[in-house]
Amino acid sequence: MSEQQCACPKCECAVNAESIEKDGQRFCCQSYAIGHTDGSADCGHNCQCG
């Protein structure tokens, strides 16, 4: 599987087969996979997309 972009619309992180998957989409971190419902504002990879 080639690298793809995180499914979070504002995130530019790359994801791959080992990334977190939810509903057929890949995310760079758990907070993005749950739609930032934990109150997070970023993924820790220099993004501000929460």
Buried (B, 14 or more C-beta within 10 A) or exposed (E): EEEEEBBBEEBEBBBEEEBBEEEEBBBBBEBBBEEBEEEBEBBEEEBEBB
